[in-house]
Amino acid sequence: MSADFSVRMQLIVDVLAQTLDRAVLFDDEELTPITHSRQLGELDDVRVHSVLQRETRAEVKAALFEFGIGSADSALWIPAFPQYNLMPRLCVPVRSASERFGYLWIIVPDGSLSEHGRQLAERAGADLRDVLDRRNAALRAKESAQQGLLMRLIAADEPGQAAAVVAKLQTRAMDEPHDVVQVFRFRPGAAAKVDPVDRSLALRLRLAATDRTRRWYTLAGSPTTILAVAGSSSGSATTAETVAQGVRASYGARPPIGTSGAPLPITQAALGFRQSSLALTLAEIGAGSTQVADRSALGSWRTLALLGKAYGPDRLHDLVHPGIVGLIEQRRDDLLRTLETYLANGGDVRRTSEELFLHRSTLYYRLEKLTEAVGGDLSDGETRFELMLSLRLARLAGLYHPDSTDV
């Protein structure tokens, strides 16, 4: 958010607070503070916590949304919630025809505000909406100019091409010569009616507000691409969680996310783009153990993903062990998951039974069925390797996707 727009919003909040002699706070749509007035009037624990911690406690947030702030189109009174030490307040939703920007709060300890005071609060909410509308229009224009350069950056495989794009980015204050970058990719889904460019811009603004140590850029599409640019690798270990939280808040979902992993020089953004694309492919078939799949932590899956890209799903099908194909066609996901877990645990029966919450006799029964289905000895190293390879190739070919409920 530019300093000019921030100053205007702060002025609106301060003038309202001084006029009403009340504490005023402006939150975004997730109840994260954007700005607040100087201390005027009485404060409650909820306001103090949100200002100091830059968040609203989860239980308070749940109570406010249950009360109806999320669907409100006009100002509404919020009663005291003694269990949370929350004083009565007026809530003014700040929204345009297509976007909810947040909520303007006026703390009213005695639960009484004159009609004139309410009108001033609603006028301040409208002024904040206008400022944010203008800010987003300016950002969209700037975003459009940046998109072309960023597209060129992630496509610049040659060092000379990359250096030339980076130099142009520097003229726009988008990076510095020794910056590093982490790249993330995810598919936002088709459920949301909001324009994908606007949603991508909203994600970028959220990320920028959450982590100010980096410059954040997004490229709308399916997949959507996120670039986290910083002056050093410091703090990069937490970037994945920041991205995951931002995506959840902006899109209301937890899609698989692929990342390039450790920061790369900004001139190697194209490499990071390829690595995050590979990681996303693997994240979408459940190869990673977390929502964000780090390409550097995916081991042999990386080689298989490259094989899958070269062969294509149809040809991969031909490489899958016929016994595995038969189990897939019979929809024996219980046996497939048992086999996959057994092989991942190196044939350790105890660990496999504990992980699957199975009695050992049940596991032994399933292993007998698997031996019959694949026509091989599960204790043989070569057989195990072929079966593990086939299970992974089946995932890459789209033949099989494990369901954690099938035990």
N, C-alpha and C positions, 0 to 999 in steps of 0.2 A: 504494500500500500504506500503510495507516494506521500511525502511529508505534507504537501499542500492539502490533500484530502483528509489526512489525519488531523491537521490543525483545524480544519473546518468542523469536523465531527467533535473534536474536543471543545471548540467554542460553543457549539449547540448545546452540549451536555452541561458545560459550566454555566452558561446563561440561564438555562432552565433551573439548575440547582440553586443559583443565587436568587432567582425570582421567587421560587417557591420555598426557599430556605429548607430544602430537603436533600437528602443524599440521593444521587442519581447514578445509575450504572447502565451501560449498554453492552449486551452480550451478543455473540453470534448465535446462529440457529442451534448450536450444540451447547449453548450456555457457557461458552468460554468467553471471559471478559475481553472486549475490544478496547473500551475506554471507560473511565469513571470520573466523577466530579471530585473536587477537593472535599475533605470531610466537612459536611454540613448536616446538621440535625443528628438524630440518634442513629446508631448503627446496630446491626444484629450480627450473630455469628456467621450467618450464611454470606453476607456481604464481605465481612472481614476475611473469611476463608477464600472466597473467590478472588479477591484482590491480591492476597498474599500468595496463594497457590496457583493462580491463573486457571482455576477450574471450579466447577460446581460439584459438590459431593454427589455421588451416584444416587443415593437414596432421596436427596432433595430434588435432583433432576427428574427422577421417576415420579415423584409426587406432583411436581409442577406440570409435567406432561399429562399425567392422569387427570389433573384438574381441567385440562383442555387448552393450554396455551398453544399447542402445536396446530390446532385447527381454528384458532381465533383469528378473525379478520379485523376486529376492532378492539379498543381498549377494554380490559376486564379487571375487576378487583380480585386480588388474591388475599384470602383471609390469613390470619396468623396460623402458623403450624408450630404449636408449642413444643412438640417432640423434636423439632429441628432448630429451635430458637430462631424461627423465621418470623419477622414482624409483618404486619399487613403491608401491602404495596400495590401500586397500580402497574399493570403490565400493558405496554403499548407495542403490539406486533409491528415490526418494520418490514414491509414487504411491498414488492411491485406486483404487477399482474401475473408475472411468471416466476418470481423468485422470492423466497423468504430470506431476508438478510439477518434478522435477529430480533432481539427484544429490548425495549427500553424500559427500565425499572425506576419507579419513584417510591422510595420507602416512606410509608405514612404510618408512624407508630400508633397514632390514635385512630386510624382507620377512617379518617375524614379528610377529604380534599374538596375544595369549592369547585363549582361547575367551571368557573373561569380557569382554575388551576388545571382541571382535567383537559380543557380546550388547549391550554398552553402545552401540555404534555403531548397531546395528539398532534399539534402543530410541529413540535420538535421531532416527533416520529416521522412526520411527512418530510421535514427538512432533511433528516438523516437518510431517508429513502432516496430523495433527489440527489444528495451528494453521492450515495453509493451507486445509483444508476449512472451518474456522470462518470464516476470512477471506473465502473465496469466497461462503459462505452470507450473510454480512453484506453483502458487496458486491452480491450479487444482489438482496437486499431494498432496498438503497439505489438500485440501478440501476433497479428497477421504478418507484420513486417519481420518478426523474429522467426516465424515458422520456417520460412524458406531457408534461412541461414542454418537453423538447427537440422533441417532435413539434409542439407548439404554436408553438415558436419558428420552425421551418423552414416553417411554414404561415402565419406572420403577415406578410401583405403590407402591411397598413396600419401606418404609423408608430406610431400610438397603441397598437395591439394589440402590436406588437413591443416597445415601451417597457414595457408592463405585464408581459409575459412576462420580459423582462430583469430587471425589478425583483424578480420572484419568484425568479429564478435567483440573484440576489444574496443573498437571505435564506438560501439553501442554500450560499453560498460557492462557487457554480459559475461566477461571472463577476464582473467589475468594470465600472463605468459606461463606461469608455473602452476596453474590450477590443476586439480585432479577431478575425476568424474566417476560416479557410480551410475549405472544404467539399470532401470527397472522396467518391466513390461507386464501388462495384464489385460484381460478382456473384460470390459465393463458390463457386458450383457446388454440385452435389448429391451429390458422392461421399462427403464426410465423414459419419460416423455420429454425430458429436458434436452435441449440441443447439445450434442456431444462436445462441441467446442466450448460452450458455456460451462458445461460440467467439468471439462478438463481445466478450464481457467479457474473455476472455483476450487478444484483440488490443488492447483498451484498456489493459490492465495492461502489456503489452509496450511499447506506445508511450510510456506514462507513465514506464517505467523507462529507455527509450532517450533520450527528450528531456524533461527535467524543466523546461524553460523554458516549456512550454505545458500547459494543461489539456486532456485528451483525452476525447472522448465518442464513443460508437458507438451506432448504432441498427441492431439486427439486422434482417435481411430480405434479399430479393433484388430490387433491390440493397441492400447494406449501406451505411450512411452513416457517415462519420467527420467530426467537427468538431474542428479544432485551434484552441484559443482562447488568445490571448496578450495581454500588456499593450501590445505594440507590434509593428510590422512587422519588427523586427530578427530576422535569421536565417530569414526566411520562405522564402528561396530554397532551403534544404535540406529543407524540410518534405516535399516530394513524395518525395524519396529515402527519408526516414525512414518514410513511409507505405508505400512500395513494399517496403522491407525487412521491415517489420512484417507486411504481408499475406503475403509469401512465407514467412516463418518460421511464422506462425500457421495458414496454410491449405495450405502445401506446394504452392503453385501461383503462377503469374504472370498473374493475370487482368488485362485492360485496366482502367485506373482513370481516371475523369474528375475533374477538379478545377476549382474556380471561379477558380483563379489567385491573383492578388495579394490580400492580406488586405482584408477589408471590415469596416466597423463592425459590432459584434455585433448591432445592431438591423436589419442588412440580411442576416441569415442566410438568410432566405427567398429572397432574390435569389441568394445563393451556392449554395443548394440547386438552384435552377432552372439556374444556369449549370453546375454540376457534372453535373447530369442530362443536359444537352445535350452536354457534353464526353464523358460516358460513351457516349452513343449513337454519337458519332463515333469514339471509341476502339475500340468493338466492331466497327466496319467497317474498321478499319485506317487511319483518316484521319490519326492522329498518327504521328510517327516514333519515339516512345518508349512505354514501358509506361504512363506517366502522361500523359494528354492534357490540356494546359492550355487551357481554353476561350479565353483571350485570345490564344493563339498559333495558332488554327485557321483564321484568315482567313475566306475566302468559304465555307468549310464550315459556318460558323455559320448563315449565311443559308439555305443548302440544308437544314440540319437543321430549322430552323423551318418551311420549306416542306414537308418530309417529315412533320413532326408534324401540320401542318394538313391535308395531302392524304391521308395514309395510304398504305401500300405498293401497294394495288391501283391507285389513281389515278396514283401515281408511275410505274407500269409504262407507262402510256399516253404519258408524256412522254419516254420513252427513244427515241433514234434507232433506227429499224428495223434499220439496219445493225449497230448494237451488239447489239440483241436477237438478230439472226441469228447473230452470233459466239458469243454466250452459249449459244444453243440447240445450236450445233455443238461446244460445249465447247472453243473455240479460246482457252484462257486464255493461250497463248503470244502470240497476236496481240493480245489485249486488253492484256496487260501491256506489250508493245512499244509499242502506241499510247499507253497512259497515260504511260509513261516519256518517249516522244518529245514528247508535248504538254507534260508538266511541264518539259521542258528547252527549251521554246520552239522546237522543231523543229531543235535542234542535233544533227546526226548523230554528230559525234565524241563528245560527252558521252553520248549515248544508247547508242552501241555500247560505250563503256567501262563504263558503269553496268550494262549487261546482259551484259557479257563476250561480245559478239558480234563476229564479223568484219563489216566494213562491207558486204561483198557480201551477207552473210546478212541484215543489217538492211535493205538496199535491196530485197532480194527480199520481205521481210515488208511493207515499206511499199507495194510494188506490190500485194500481196495485200489489204492494208487499203484501198487506194484503190478496188480493185474491190468490196470488201465494203460500203463505206459509200457508194459512188457519188458521191464528191466529191473535190475537190482539197485535199490535205493542206497545201498552202502557203497556202491562203486563210484569212484571219483569222476570218471568220465561221464557216467550216466547223470550224476548230479549236475555237472557243469552244463550238459546239453539241456536238461530240464529247466534249470534256472535261466539259461539263455532263451529258451523257448517261451517261458512265462513273460520275460521282459519284451521279447519281440512281439508277443501277442498283445501286450499293452500298447506298444508303439503302433501296431497295425490296427488298433481300435477294436480288436476282437474281445478283449477282456479288460474290465476295470474292477478291481476288488471292492467289495462292499464290506465295511467294517462290521456290519450287523450279521454277516454270514459266517457263523462259527460252526 
